Amino acid sequence: MKETMTLTKAELADLLFERVGFNKREAKDMVESFYEEVRVALQNGDGVKLSGFGNFQLRDKPQRPGRNPKTGEEIPITARRVVTFHASQKLKAMVEKNQHGKHNSQ
Amino acid sequence: MTKSELIARLAARYPQLVAKDAELAVKVILDAMAKSLSQGQRIEIRGFGSFDLNYRPPRVGRNPKSGEKVRVPEKYVPHFKAGKEMRERVDQKD
């Protein structure tokens, strides 16, 4: 997909400037703070529920056997905590509505 | 943390802003993310993660109760991949 087709913090800051009336500095800071607050909650082991969009949850994964794909050497994948995202029914419905029948035609 | 808790935390960070502005900012950000993703536009937030759509081809499934074959149409499902900073921060060993 083309680079111009990607939503980034810069575009979100522009939207806050246009629609909320923040100045450029405030808009940029607010976007940064939004993602930082979500990271802080997850870092503290607290899941994040954003109704209408989706939930971020934490999963503790046990150690499992792995392999270096290049050398074939066996190396354990250590136990770790990971973030998972589950889209809300509303977001899934929006995707379904907009993407219906679009495969190979995009 | 819920959406309203997120709004409260953002409002507390910016005491000079009207509380309503934090609420509106969260709404604008989430609406833009949902709109982009549903239109097939990828979202990339450095240090946080990326969102895109994964294609699921049509398949023949089974109704687990009746055992009857059912056609499951193709679809796109939202997918999130955590960024490097996010992965490292949630996995801090203490």
N, CA and C atoms of all chains as a GROMACS GRO file, in nm:
protein
  600
    1MET      N    1   0.083  -0.121   0.000
    1MET     CA    2   0.000   0.000   0.000
    1MET      C    3   0.087   0.126   0.000
    2LYS      N    4   0.043   0.229  -0.069
    2LYS     CA    5   0.123   0.350  -0.081
    2LYS      C    6   0.141   0.421   0.052
    3GLU      N    7   0.253   0.490   0.065
    3GLU     CA    8   0.285   0.562   0.189
    3GLU      C    9   0.178   0.666   0.221
    4THR      N   10   0.126   0.730   0.119
    4THR     CA   11   0.024   0.834   0.139
    4THR      C   12  -0.108   0.775   0.189
    5MET      N   13  -0.120   0.644   0.184
    5MET     CA   14  -0.242   0.578   0.227
    5MET      C   15  -0.235   0.543   0.376
    6THR      N   16  -0.134   0.590   0.445
    6THR     CA   17  -0.118   0.552   0.585
    6THR      C   18  -0.157   0.665   0.680
    7LEU      N   19  -0.236   0.630   0.782
    7LEU     CA   20  -0.272   0.729   0.885
    7LEU      C   21  -0.162   0.729   0.991
    8THR      N   22  -0.107   0.847   1.020
    8THR     CA   23   0.000   0.859   1.119
    8THR      C   24  -0.035   0.967   1.222
    9LYS      N   25   0.054   0.985   1.319
    9LYS     CA   26   0.033   1.087   1.422
    9LYS      C   27   0.020   1.227   1.361
   10ALA      N   28   0.093   1.252   1.252
   10ALA     CA   29   0.088   1.385   1.189
   10ALA      C   30  -0.053   1.416   1.138
   11GLU      N   31  -0.117   1.317   1.073
   11GLU     CA   32  -0.253   1.338   1.021
   11GLU      C   33  -0.352   1.357   1.136
   12LEU      N   34  -0.333   1.278   1.243
   12LEU     CA   35  -0.424   1.290   1.358
   12LEU      C   36  -0.409   1.428   1.423
   13ALA      N   37  -0.286   1.478   1.432
   13ALA     CA   38  -0.264   1.611   1.489
   13ALA      C   39  -0.332   1.718   1.402
   14ASP      N   40  -0.325   1.701   1.270
   14ASP     CA   41  -0.393   1.796   1.179
   14ASP      C   42  -0.544   1.797   1.206
   15LEU      N   43  -0.600   1.678   1.230
   15LEU     CA   44  -0.744   1.669   1.257
   15LEU      C   45  -0.781   1.741   1.386
   16LEU      N   46  -0.696   1.728   1.490
   16LEU     CA   47  -0.725   1.796   1.617
   16LEU      C   48  -0.714   1.947   1.600
   17PHE      N   49  -0.621   1.990   1.516
   17PHE     CA   50  -0.605   2.132   1.485
   17PHE      C   51  -0.732   2.185   1.416
   18GLU      N   52  -0.779   2.109   1.316
   18GLU     CA   53  -0.895   2.152   1.238
   18GLU      C   54  -1.028   2.141   1.314
   19ARG      N   55  -1.046   2.029   1.384
   19ARG     CA   56  -1.179   2.001   1.439
   19ARG      C   57  -1.197   2.038   1.586
   20VAL      N   58  -1.086   2.042   1.663
   20VAL     CA   59  -1.102   2.072   1.805
   20VAL      C   60  -1.056   2.214   1.835
   21GLY      N   61  -0.979   2.271   1.742
   21GLY     CA   62  -0.934   2.408   1.762
   21GLY      C   63  -0.809   2.419   1.847
   22PHE      N   64  -0.737   2.307   1.865
   22PHE     CA   65  -0.608   2.314   1.934
   22PHE      C   66  -0.510   2.388   1.843
   23ASN      N   67  -0.408   2.450   1.903
   23ASN     CA   68  -0.302   2.502   1.817
   23ASN      C   69  -0.214   2.382   1.777
   24LYS      N   70  -0.122   2.406   1.686
   24LYS     CA   71  -0.042   2.295   1.632
   24LYS      C   72   0.034   2.220   1.741
   25ARG      N   73   0.090   2.295   1.835
   25ARG     CA   74   0.168   2.238   1.945
   25ARG      C   75   0.080   2.148   2.034
   26GLU      N   76  -0.038   2.202   2.072
   26GLU     CA   77  -0.131   2.127   2.156
   26GLU      C   78  -0.180   2.001   2.086
   27ALA      N   79  -0.206   2.014   1.956
   27ALA     CA   80  -0.257   1.900   1.879
   27ALA      C   81  -0.154   1.786   1.875
   28LYS      N   82  -0.029   1.824   1.852
   28LYS     CA   83   0.078   1.725   1.846
   28LYS      C   84   0.098   1.659   1.982
   29ASP      N   85   0.096   1.741   2.088
   29ASP     CA   86   0.113   1.688   2.224
   29ASP      C   87  -0.002   1.595   2.263
   30MET      N   88  -0.125   1.634   2.225
   30MET     CA   89  -0.241   1.554   2.263
   30MET      C   90  -0.237   1.416   2.196
   31VAL      N   91  -0.198   1.411   2.070
   31VAL     CA   92  -0.188   1.282   2.000
   31VAL      C   93  -0.082   1.195   2.068
   32GLU      N   94   0.031   1.257   2.099
   32GLU     CA   95   0.139   1.182   2.166
   32GLU      C   96   0.091   1.131   2.302
   33SER      N   97   0.021   1.216   2.377
   33SER     CA   98  -0.027   1.178   2.510
   33SER      C   99  -0.131   1.068   2.505
   34PHE      N  100  -0.214   1.073   2.402
   34PHE     CA  101  -0.318   0.970   2.385
   34PHE      C  102  -0.252   0.831   2.382
   35TYR      N  103  -0.153   0.816   2.294
   35TYR     CA  104  -0.088   0.684   2.282
   35TYR      C  105  -0.001   0.653   2.404
   36GLU      N  106   0.056   0.758   2.464
   36GLU     CA  107   0.138   0.735   2.583
   36GLU      C  108   0.052   0.684   2.699
   37GLU      N  109  -0.066   0.740   2.718
   37GLU     CA  110  -0.154   0.694   2.828
   37GLU      C  111  -0.196   0.548   2.807
   38VAL      N  112  -0.219   0.509   2.683
   38VAL     CA  113  -0.254   0.369   2.655
   38VAL      C  114  -0.134   0.280   2.687
   39ARG      N  115  -0.014   0.323   2.646
   39ARG     CA  116   0.107   0.244   2.675
   39ARG      C  117   0.131   0.234   2.825
   40VAL      N  118   0.112   0.344   2.897
   40VAL     CA  119   0.135   0.343   3.042
   40VAL      C  120   0.040   0.243   3.109
   41ALA      N  121  -0.086   0.245   3.071
   41ALA     CA  122  -0.183   0.151   3.129
   41ALA      C  123  -0.138   0.007   3.102
   42LEU      N  124  -0.101  -0.021   2.978
   42LEU     CA  125  -0.060  -0.158   2.941
   42LEU      C  126   0.069  -0.197   3.012
   43GLN      N  127   0.161  -0.102   3.022
   43GLN     CA  128   0.288  -0.126   3.091
   43GLN      C  129   0.263  -0.162   3.237
   44ASN      N  130   0.157  -0.101   3.296
   44ASN     CA  131   0.122  -0.129   3.436
   44ASN      C  132   0.036  -0.254   3.449
   45GLY      N  133   0.016  -0.325   3.340
   45GLY     CA  134  -0.059  -0.450   3.346
   45GLY      C  135  -0.209  -0.430   3.339
   46ASP      N  136  -0.252  -0.310   3.301
   46ASP     CA  137  -0.394  -0.277   3.295
   46ASP      C  138  -0.440  -0.281   3.149
   47GLY      N  139  -0.538  -0.364   3.117
   47GLY     CA  140  -0.594  -0.369   2.982
   47GLY      C  141  -0.665  -0.238   2.950
   48VAL      N  142  -0.685  -0.210   2.821
   48VAL     CA  143  -0.747  -0.084   2.781
   48VAL      C  144  -0.869  -0.113   2.694
   49LYS      N  145  -0.984  -0.058   2.735
   49LYS     CA  146  -1.109  -0.081   2.661
   49LYS      C  147  -1.158   0.050   2.602
   50LEU      N  148  -1.152   0.060   2.470
   50LEU     CA  149  -1.197   0.181   2.403
   50LEU      C  150  -1.325   0.148   2.329
   51SER      N  151  -1.438   0.178   2.393
   51SER     CA  152  -1.567   0.134   2.338
   51SER      C  153  -1.589   0.191   2.198
   52GLY      N  154  -1.637   0.109   2.109
   52GLY     CA  155  -1.661   0.149   1.971
   52GLY      C  156  -1.540   0.123   1.883
   53PHE      N  157  -1.423   0.103   1.944
   53PHE     CA  158  -1.302   0.077   1.864
   53PHE      C  159  -1.249  -0.064   1.891
   54GLY      N  160  -1.211  -0.088   2.017
   54GLY     CA  161  -1.161  -0.222   2.048
   54GLY      C  162  -1.091  -0.226   2.183
   55ASN      N  163  -1.047  -0.345   2.220
   55ASN     CA  164  -0.979  -0.365   2.349
   55ASN      C  165  -0.834  -0.409   2.328
   56PHE      N  166  -0.745  -0.355   2.412
   56PHE     CA  167  -0.607  -0.401   2.416
   56PHE      C  168  -0.593  -0.485   2.542
   57GLN      N  169  -0.549  -0.608   2.526
   57GLN     CA  170  -0.533  -0.695   2.642
   57GLN      C  171  -0.389  -0.741   2.652
   58LEU      N  172  -0.354  -0.792   2.770
   58LEU     CA  173  -0.220  -0.844   2.792
   58LEU      C  174  -0.228  -0.995   2.807
   59ARG      N  175  -0.133  -1.064   2.747
   59ARG     CA  176  -0.126  -1.210   2.760
   59ARG      C  177   0.013  -1.250   2.805
   60ASP      N  178   0.019  -1.337   2.904
   60ASP     CA  179   0.148  -1.388   2.949
   60ASP      C  180   0.174  -1.520   2.879
   61LYS      N  181   0.278  -1.522   2.796
   61LYS     CA  182   0.310  -1.642   2.718
   61LYS      C  183   0.423  -1.720   2.784
   62PRO      N  184   0.406  -1.850   2.799
   62PRO     CA  185   0.513  -1.931   2.859
   62PRO      C  186   0.630  -1.948   2.761
   63GLN      N  187   0.743  -1.988   2.814
   63GLN     CA  188   0.857  -2.016   2.726
   63GLN      C  189   0.821  -2.131   2.632
   64ARG      N  190   0.869  -2.125   2.507
   64ARG     CA  191   0.844  -2.235   2.414
   64ARG      C  192   0.968  -2.257   2.328
   65PRO      N  193   0.982  -2.378   2.273
   65PRO     CA  194   1.100  -2.404   2.192
   65PRO      C  195   1.094  -2.329   2.060
   66GLY      N  196   1.206  -2.276   2.018
   66GLY     CA  197   1.212  -2.205   1.890
   66GLY      C  198   1.335  -2.248   1.814
   67ARG      N  199   1.355  -2.189   1.699
   67ARG     CA  200   1.465  -2.226   1.612
   67ARG      C  201   1.512  -2.103   1.537
   68ASN      N  202   1.641  -2.086   1.523
   68ASN     CA  203   1.693  -1.981   1.435
   68ASN      C  204   1.669  -2.029   1.292
   69PRO      N  205   1.581  -1.958   1.218
   69PRO     CA  206   1.545  -2.007   1.084
   69PRO      C  207   1.664  -2.014   0.988
   70LYS      N  208   1.768  -1.935   1.014
   70LYS     CA  209   1.884  -1.936   0.924
   70LYS      C  210   1.978  -2.053   0.951
   71THR      N  211   2.007  -2.072   1.081
   71THR     CA  212   2.107  -2.174   1.115
   71THR      C  213   2.045  -2.307   1.156
   72GLY      N  214   1.913  -2.305   1.189
   72GLY     CA  215   1.848  -2.428   1.234
   72GLY      C  216   1.876  -2.458   1.379
   73GLU      N  217   1.954  -2.371   1.440
   73GLU     CA  218   1.991  -2.391   1.580
   73GLU      C  219   1.868  -2.377   1.672
   74GLU      N  220   1.856  -2.466   1.769
   74GLU     CA  221   1.743  -2.458   1.863
   74GLU      C  222   1.771  -2.357   1.972
   75ILE      N  223   1.679  -2.260   1.986
   75ILE     CA  224   1.693  -2.162   2.093
   75ILE      C  225   1.555  -2.140   2.156
   76PRO      N  226   1.546  -2.144   2.289
   76PRO     CA  227   1.414  -2.125   2.350
   76PRO      C  228   1.365  -1.982   2.331
   77ILE      N  229   1.234  -1.966   2.307
   77ILE     CA  230   1.171  -1.834   2.305
   77ILE      C  231   1.125  -1.810   2.448
   78THR      N  232   1.183  -1.710   2.511
   78THR     CA  233   1.160  -1.689   2.654
   78THR      C  234   1.015  -1.651   2.684
   79ALA      N  235   0.973  -1.675   2.808
   79ALA     CA  236   0.839  -1.634   2.854
   79ALA      C  237   0.830  -1.484   2.839
   80ARG      N  238   0.714  -1.435   2.798
   80ARG     CA  239   0.701  -1.290   2.780
   80ARG      C  240   0.557  -1.245   2.791
   81ARG      N  241   0.541  -1.116   2.814
   81ARG     CA  242   0.407  -1.056   2.815
   81ARG      C  243   0.388  -0.981   2.684
   82VAL      N  244   0.275  -1.007   2.617
   82VAL     CA  245   0.248  -0.941   2.488
   82VAL      C  246   0.112  -0.872   2.489
   83VAL      N  247   0.097  -0.776   2.398
   83VAL     CA  248  -0.030  -0.703   2.383
   83VAL      C  249  -0.110  -0.764   2.269
   84THR      N  250  -0.239  -0.786   2.292
   84THR     CA  251  -0.325  -0.830   2.182
   84THR      C  252  -0.437  -0.728   2.167
   85PHE      N  253  -0.486  -0.714   2.044
   85PHE     CA  254  -0.595  -0.621   2.015
   85PHE      C  255  -0.716  -0.697   1.964
   86HIS      N  256  -0.832  -0.664   2.016
   86HIS     CA  257  -0.956  -0.724   1.967
   86HIS      C  258  -1.048  -0.612   1.923
   87ALA      N  259  -1.077  -0.608   1.793
   87ALA     CA  260  -1.164  -0.503   1.740
   87ALA      C  261  -1.305  -0.519   1.798
   88SER      N  262  -1.372  -0.406   1.819
   88SER     CA  263  -1.510  -0.410   1.869
   88SER      C  264  -1.603  -0.457   1.758
   89GLN      N  265  -1.723  -0.498   1.796
   89GLN     CA  266  -1.824  -0.538   1.697
   89GLN      C  267  -1.850  -0.421   1.601
   90LYS      N  268  -1.850  -0.300   1.656
   90LYS     CA  269  -1.879  -0.182   1.573
   90LYS      C  270  -1.771  -0.164   1.464
   91LEU      N  271  -1.644  -0.178   1.505
   91LEU     CA  272  -1.535  -0.163   1.407
   91LEU      C  273  -1.540  -0.275   1.304
   92LYS      N  274  -1.566  -0.398   1.349
   92LYS     CA  275  -1.574  -0.511   1.256
   92LYS      C  276  -1.686  -0.489   1.155
   93ALA      N  277  -1.799  -0.435   1.204
   93ALA     CA  278  -1.913  -0.409   1.115
   93ALA      C  279  -1.878  -0.300   1.013
   94MET      N  280  -1.804  -0.198   1.056
   94MET     CA  281  -1.762  -0.091   0.964
   94MET      C  282  -1.672  -0.148   0.855
   95VAL      N  283  -1.580  -0.236   0.895
   95VAL     CA  284  -1.488  -0.298   0.799
   95VAL      C  285  -1.568  -0.383   0.700
   96GLU      N  286  -1.658  -0.462   0.753
   96GLU     CA  287  -1.740  -0.549   0.669
   96GLU      C  288  -1.819  -0.468   0.565
   97LYS      N  289  -1.879  -0.359   0.611
   97LYS     CA  290  -1.961  -0.274   0.526
   97LYS      C  291  -1.878  -0.212   0.413
   98ASN      N  292  -1.758  -0.163   0.449
   98ASN     CA  293  -1.676  -0.092   0.351
   98ASN      C  294  -1.594  -0.183   0.260
   99GLN      N  295  -1.560  -0.302   0.309
   99GLN     CA  296  -1.470  -0.389   0.232
   99GLN      C  297  -1.546  -0.496   0.155
  100HIS      N  298  -1.678  -0.503   0.174
  100HIS     CA  299  -1.754  -0.610   0.112
  100HIS      C  300  -1.729  -0.617  -0.039
  101GLY      N  301  -1.684  -0.735  -0.085
  101GLY     CA  302  -1.665  -0.755  -0.228
  101GLY      C  303  -1.547  -0.681  -0.288
  102LYS      N  304  -1.457  -0.630  -0.202
  102LYS     CA  305  -1.347  -0.548  -0.256
  102LYS      C  306  -1.219  -0.625  -0.283
  103HIS      N  307  -1.216  -0.752  -0.252
  103HIS     CA  308  -1.092  -0.827  -0.270
  103HIS      C  309  -1.048  -0.823  -0.416
  104ASN      N  310  -0.918  -0.797  -0.438
  104ASN     CA  311  -0.858  -0.791  -0.571
  104ASN      C  312  -0.904  -0.671  -0.654
  105SER      N  313  -0.991  -0.588  -0.597
  105SER     CA  314  -1.036  -0.473  -0.675
  105SER      C  315  -0.981  -0.344  -0.615
  106GLN      N  316  -0.898  -0.357  -0.510
  106GLN     CA  317  -0.847  -0.234  -0.447
  106GLN      C  318  -0.724  -0.179  -0.516
  107MET      N  319  -0.826   0.021   3.187
  107MET     CA  320  -0.859   0.161   3.163
  107MET      C  321  -0.966   0.170   3.056
  108THR      N  322  -1.070   0.244   3.086
  108THR     CA  323  -1.178   0.262   2.988
  108THR      C  324  -1.159   0.394   2.913
  109LYS      N  325  -1.245   0.417   2.815
  109LYS     CA  326  -1.236   0.541   2.738
  109LYS      C  327  -1.254   0.663   2.830
  110SER      N  328  -1.350   0.655   2.923
  110SER     CA  329  -1.372   0.772   3.010
  110SER      C  330  -1.253   0.794   3.104
  111GLU      N  331  -1.187   0.686   3.146
  111GLU     CA  332  -1.067   0.703   3.230
  111GLU      C  333  -0.953   0.765   3.148
  112LEU      N  334  -0.943   0.724   3.023
  112LEU     CA  335  -0.841   0.782   2.935
  112LEU      C  336  -0.865   0.932   2.919
  113ILE      N  337  -0.991   0.968   2.898
  113ILE     CA  338  -1.026   1.110   2.883
  113ILE      C  339  -0.988   1.188   3.009
  114ALA      N  340  -1.017   1.129   3.127
  114ALA     CA  341  -0.986   1.195   3.254
  114ALA      C  342  -0.834   1.214   3.270
  115ARG      N  343  -0.758   1.112   3.232
  115ARG     CA  344  -0.612   1.122   3.245
  115ARG      C  345  -0.554   1.228   3.151
  116LEU      N  346  -0.610   1.236   3.030
  116LEU     CA  347  -0.563   1.338   2.936
  116LEU      C  348  -0.601   1.477   2.985
  117ALA      N  349  -0.722   1.490   3.037
  117ALA     CA  350  -0.767   1.621   3.088
  117ALA      C  351  -0.675   1.666   3.203
  118ALA      N  352  -0.634   1.571   3.288
  118ALA     CA  353  -0.547   1.604   3.400
  118ALA      C  354  -0.408   1.648   3.354
  119ARG      N  355  -0.364   1.596   3.240
  119ARG     CA  356  -0.233   1.634   3.186
  119ARG      C  357  -0.232   1.778   3.135
  120TYR      N  358  -0.349   1.823   3.088
  120TYR     CA  359  -0.358   1.956   3.027
  120TYR      C  360  -0.460   2.042   3.101
  121PRO      N  361  -0.424   2.088   3.222
  121PRO     CA  362  -0.521   2.165   3.302
  121PRO      C  363  -0.563   2.295   3.234
  122GLN      N  364  -0.483   2.343   3.139
  122GLN     CA  365  -0.519   2.468   3.071
  122GLN      C  366  -0.629   2.448   2.967
  123LEU      N  367  -0.655   2.321   2.929
  123LEU     CA  368  -0.759   2.294   2.830
  123LEU      C  369  -0.893   2.272   2.898
  124VAL      N  370  -0.998   2.300   2.824
  124VAL     CA  371  -1.132   2.272   2.873
  124VAL      C  372  -1.148   2.119   2.875
  125ALA      N  373  -1.211   2.066   2.981
  125ALA     CA  374  -1.226   1.920   2.993
  125ALA      C  375  -1.294   1.859   2.872
  126LYS      N  376  -1.388   1.931   2.817
  126LYS     CA  377  -1.461   1.883   2.698
  126LYS      C  378  -1.367   1.858   2.580
  127ASP      N  379  -1.259   1.935   2.574
  127ASP     CA  380  -1.165   1.922   2.462
  127ASP      C  381  -1.094   1.788   2.463
  128ALA      N  382  -1.064   1.734   2.583
  128ALA     CA  383  -0.999   1.603   2.591
  128ALA      C  384  -1.096   1.497   2.540
  129GLU      N  385  -1.222   1.512   2.576
  129GLU     CA  386  -1.324   1.418   2.531
  129GLU      C  387  -1.339   1.422   2.379
  130LEU      N  388  -1.343   1.543   2.325
  130LEU     CA  389  -1.358   1.558   2.181
  130LEU      C  390  -1.233   1.505   2.108
  131ALA      N  391  -1.115   1.531   2.166
  131ALA     CA  392  -0.991   1.485   2.104
  131ALA      C  393  -0.989   1.332   2.094
  132VAL      N  394  -1.030   1.265   2.201
  132VAL     CA  395  -1.033   1.118   2.200
  132VAL      C  396  -1.131   1.067   2.095
  133LYS      N  397  -1.245   1.134   2.088
  133LYS     CA  398  -1.346   1.094   1.988
  133LYS      C  399  -1.293   1.112   1.845
  134VAL      N  400  -1.230   1.228   1.821
  134VAL     CA  401  -1.178   1.255   1.686
  134VAL      C  402  -1.070   1.153   1.648
  135ILE      N  403  -0.981   1.122   1.743
  135ILE     CA  404  -0.873   1.026   1.715
  135ILE      C  405  -0.931   0.887   1.686
  136LEU      N  406  -1.021   0.840   1.773
  136LEU     CA  407  -1.076   0.704   1.754
  136LEU      C  408  -1.162   0.695   1.628
  137ASP      N  409  -1.240   0.800   1.600
  137ASP     CA  410  -1.323   0.799   1.479
  137ASP      C  411  -1.236   0.794   1.354
  138ALA      N  412  -1.126   0.872   1.355
  138ALA     CA  413  -1.037   0.874   1.238
  138ALA      C  414  -0.970   0.737   1.220
  139MET      N  415  -0.932   0.675   1.331
  139MET     CA  416  -0.868   0.543   1.322
  139MET      C  417  -0.966   0.439   1.266
  140ALA      N  418  -1.089   0.441   1.318
  140ALA     CA  419  -1.189   0.344   1.272
  140ALA      C  420  -1.223   0.366   1.125
  141LYS      N  421  -1.234   0.493   1.087
  141LYS     CA  422  -1.268   0.526   0.948
  141LYS      C  423  -1.157   0.481   0.853
  142SER      N  424  -1.032   0.515   0.888
  142SER     CA  425  -0.919   0.478   0.802
  142SER      C  426  -0.910   0.328   0.784
  143LEU      N  427  -0.915   0.258   0.896
  143LEU     CA  428  -0.899   0.114   0.891
  143LEU      C  429  -1.012   0.049   0.811
  144SER      N  430  -1.134   0.096   0.833
  144SER     CA  431  -1.247   0.033   0.764
  144SER      C  432  -1.241   0.061   0.613
  145GLN      N  433  -1.170   0.168   0.576
  145GLN     CA  434  -1.156   0.197   0.432
  145GLN      C  435  -1.031   0.132   0.373
  146GLY      N  436  -0.968   0.049   0.453
  146GLY     CA  437  -0.852  -0.024   0.403
  146GLY      C  438  -0.722   0.055   0.412
  147GLN      N  439  -0.728   0.168   0.486
  147GLN     CA  440  -0.608   0.250   0.501
  147GLN      C  441  -0.534   0.206   0.628
  148ARG      N  442  -0.409   0.176   0.614
  148ARG     CA  443  -0.326   0.131   0.725
  148ARG      C  444  -0.301   0.244   0.825
  149ILE      N  445  -0.283   0.209   0.953
  149ILE     CA  446  -0.251   0.308   1.057
  149ILE      C  447  -0.114   0.271   1.112
  150GLU      N  448  -0.025   0.370   1.120
  150GLU     CA  449   0.109   0.343   1.170
  150GLU      C  450   0.146   0.446   1.274
  151ILE      N  451   0.155   0.404   1.400
  151ILE     CA  452   0.190   0.494   1.509
  151ILE      C  453   0.325   0.451   1.567
  152ARG      N  454   0.428   0.526   1.533
  152ARG     CA  455   0.564   0.491   1.575
  152ARG      C  456   0.574   0.472   1.726
  153GLY      N  457   0.629   0.359   1.770
  153GLY     CA  458   0.646   0.333   1.913
  153GLY      C  459   0.524   0.273   1.979
  154PHE      N  460   0.413   0.271   1.904
  154PHE     CA  461   0.289   0.215   1.959
  154PHE      C  462   0.255   0.085   1.886
  155GLY      N  463   0.235   0.100   1.755
  155GLY     CA  464   0.205  -0.020   1.675
  155GLY      C  465   0.136   0.019   1.545
  156SER      N  466   0.099  -0.082   1.468
  156SER     CA  467   0.030  -0.056   1.342
  156SER      C  468  -0.096  -0.140   1.334
  157PHE      N  469  -0.193  -0.085   1.260
  157PHE     CA  470  -0.320  -0.154   1.239
  157PHE      C  471  -0.337  -0.172   1.088
  158ASP      N  472  -0.379  -0.289   1.047
  158ASP     CA  473  -0.418  -0.306   0.907
  158ASP      C  474  -0.524  -0.415   0.898
  159LEU      N  475  -0.565  -0.445   0.774
  159LEU     CA  476  -0.669  -0.546   0.756
  159LEU      C  477  -0.606  -0.673   0.702
  160ASN      N  478  -0.646  -0.785   0.757
  160ASN     CA  479  -0.601  -0.914   0.704
  160ASN      C  480  -0.715  -0.978   0.625
  161TYR      N  481  -0.681  -1.033   0.509
  161TYR     CA  482  -0.782  -1.097   0.424
  161TYR      C  483  -0.803  -1.241   0.467
  162ARG      N  484  -0.927  -1.280   0.479
  162ARG     CA  485  -0.961  -1.420   0.506
  162ARG      C  486  -1.038  -1.472   0.385
  163PRO      N  487  -0.982  -1.568   0.310
  163PRO     CA  488  -1.050  -1.618   0.190
  163PRO      C  489  -1.180  -1.692   0.226
  164PRO      N  490  -1.270  -1.708   0.127
  164PRO     CA  491  -1.393  -1.782   0.155
  164PRO      C  492  -1.358  -1.927   0.186
  165ARG      N  493  -1.437  -1.991   0.268
  165ARG     CA  494  -1.409  -2.130   0.301
  165ARG      C  495  -1.541  -2.200   0.331
  166VAL      N  496  -1.533  -2.332   0.333
  166VAL     CA  497  -1.651  -2.409   0.371
  166VAL      C  498  -1.632  -2.451   0.516
  167GLY      N  499  -1.721  -2.403   0.599
  167GLY     CA  500  -1.713  -2.438   0.741
  167GLY      C  501  -1.826  -2.532   0.777
  168ARG      N  502  -1.833  -2.564   0.902
  168ARG     CA  503  -1.943  -2.651   0.947
  168ARG      C  504  -2.013  -2.590   1.066
  169ASN      N  505  -2.144  -2.604   1.065
  169ASN     CA  506  -2.221  -2.565   1.182
  169ASN      C  507  -2.187  -2.668   1.290
  170PRO      N  508  -2.124  -2.626   1.399
  170PRO     CA  509  -2.077  -2.723   1.499
  170PRO      C  510  -2.192  -2.801   1.565
  171LYS      N  511  -2.313  -2.745   1.562
  171LYS     CA  512  -2.427  -2.815   1.624
  171LYS      C  513  -2.485  -2.920   1.533
  172SER      N  514  -2.511  -2.881   1.406
  172SER     CA  515  -2.580  -2.973   1.316
  172SER      C  516  -2.482  -3.053   1.229
  173GLY      N  517  -2.356  -3.005   1.221
  173GLY     CA  518  -2.260  -3.072   1.135
  173GLY      C  519  -2.278  -3.036   0.988
  174GLU      N  520  -2.375  -2.952   0.963
  174GLU     CA  521  -2.409  -2.910   0.827
  174GLU      C  522  -2.299  -2.820   0.768
  175LYS      N  523  -2.268  -2.839   0.639
  175LYS     CA  524  -2.168  -2.754   0.573
  175LYS      C  525  -2.226  -2.616   0.546
  176VAL      N  526  -2.146  -2.512   0.575
  176VAL     CA  527  -2.191  -2.377   0.543
  176VAL      C  528  -2.080  -2.302   0.473
  177ARG      N  529  -2.118  -2.222   0.374
  177ARG     CA  530  -2.019  -2.140   0.304
  177ARG      C  531  -1.990  -2.018   0.389
  178VAL      N  532  -1.861  -1.996   0.422
  178VAL     CA  533  -1.823  -1.876   0.495
  178VAL      C  534  -1.761  -1.782   0.392
  179PRO      N  535  -1.823  -1.666   0.368
  179PRO     CA  536  -1.770  -1.575   0.265
  179PRO      C  537  -1.636  -1.515   0.303
  180GLU      N  538  -1.565  -1.463   0.204
  180GLU     CA  539  -1.438  -1.396   0.230
  180GLU      C  540  -1.463  -1.274   0.319
  181LYS      N  541  -1.361  -1.235   0.395
  181LYS     CA  542  -1.377  -1.113   0.474
  181LYS      C  543  -1.241  -1.055   0.512
  182TYR      N  544  -1.248  -0.932   0.561
  182TYR     CA  545  -1.128  -0.865   0.612
  182TYR      C  546  -1.143  -0.848   0.763
  183VAL      N  547  -1.036  -0.876   0.835
  183VAL     CA  548  -1.042  -0.859   0.981
  183VAL      C  549  -0.930  -0.764   1.025
  184PRO      N  550  -0.962  -0.672   1.120
  184PRO     CA  551  -0.862  -0.578   1.169
  184PRO      C  552  -0.751  -0.654   1.242
  185HIS      N  553  -0.628  -0.606   1.222
  185HIS     CA  554  -0.512  -0.670   1.286
  185HIS      C  555  -0.420  -0.564   1.343
  186PHE      N  556  -0.371  -0.588   1.466
  186PHE     CA  557  -0.279  -0.494   1.531
  186PHE      C  558  -0.145  -0.562   1.555
  187LYS      N  559  -0.039  -0.490   1.526
  187LYS     CA  560   0.095  -0.541   1.555
  187LYS      C  561   0.163  -0.438   1.644
  188ALA      N  562   0.202  -0.480   1.765
  188ALA     CA  563   0.264  -0.387   1.859
  188ALA      C  564   0.400  -0.341   1.806
  189GLY      N  565   0.433  -0.213   1.830
  189GLY     CA  566   0.562  -0.158   1.789
  189GLY      C  567   0.670  -0.196   1.890
  190LYS      N  568   0.794  -0.166   1.853
  190LYS     CA  569   0.909  -0.206   1.935
  190LYS      C  570   0.901  -0.151   2.078
  191GLU      N  571   0.876  -0.021   2.089
  191GLU     CA  572   0.872   0.039   2.223
  191GLU      C  573   0.759  -0.022   2.306
  192MET      N  574   0.643  -0.043   2.243
  192MET     CA  575   0.530  -0.105   2.314
  192MET      C  576   0.568  -0.245   2.362
  193ARG      N  577   0.628  -0.325   2.274
  193ARG     CA  578   0.667  -0.463   2.311
  193ARG      C  579   0.762  -0.463   2.429
  194GLU      N  580   0.859  -0.372   2.425
  194GLU     CA  581   0.959  -0.368   2.531
  194GLU      C  582   0.900  -0.319   2.663
  195ARG      N  583   0.813  -0.220   2.655
  195ARG     CA  584   0.759  -0.163   2.780
  195ARG      C  585   0.661  -0.256   2.850
  196VAL      N  586   0.580  -0.331   2.776
  196VAL     CA  587   0.485  -0.420   2.845
  196VAL      C  588   0.554  -0.545   2.899
  197ASP      N  589   0.675  -0.572   2.849
  197ASP     CA  590   0.745  -0.696   2.886
  197ASP      C  591   0.862  -0.670   2.982
  198GLN      N  592   0.857  -0.558   3.054
  198GLN     CA  593   0.966  -0.532   3.149
  198GLN      C  594   0.963  -0.633   3.261
  199LYS      N  595   1.076  -0.700   3.280
  199LYS     CA  596   1.086  -0.796   3.389
  199LYS      C  597   1.125  -0.722   3.516
  200ASP      N  598   1.046  -0.740   3.624
  200ASP     CA  599   1.087  -0.669   3.746
  200ASP      C  600   1.100  -0.760   3.866
   0.00000   0.00000   0.00000
